[in-house]
Amino acid sequence: MTWYAVIDATTKEVRSLATVLADPMPKEFQVVMLPADFDPRKIAEIEWDTGVLSFKARPVIDPYAAVWKKIVAIPAIAKLSAANQAALLEAIKAG
């Protein structure tokens, strides 16, 4: 089955994913045929790249990174050794 991304012709953002297209397609939209291995069930793992008009792997985000930066800014935590800070981070991750 062939999948298409229907994108906004101005912003290049995806507006719809489809296997059947309007004919004629309204001029405010552009159609991009997706690769044969496109799997809409894996949409959470990818994101649209408006620069190249295709999907790319979604970057892995460390959920602890932003919080950890704030924690180590606390003076008492900042005074801990690197080993103790690492142990604290592991304890936080473990819950």
Secondary structure, 3 states (H helix, E strand, C coil): CCCEEEEECCCCCEEEEECCCCCCCCCCEEEEECCCCCCHHHHHHEEEECCCCEEEECCCCCCCHHHHHHHHCCHHHHCCCHHHHHHHHHHHHHC
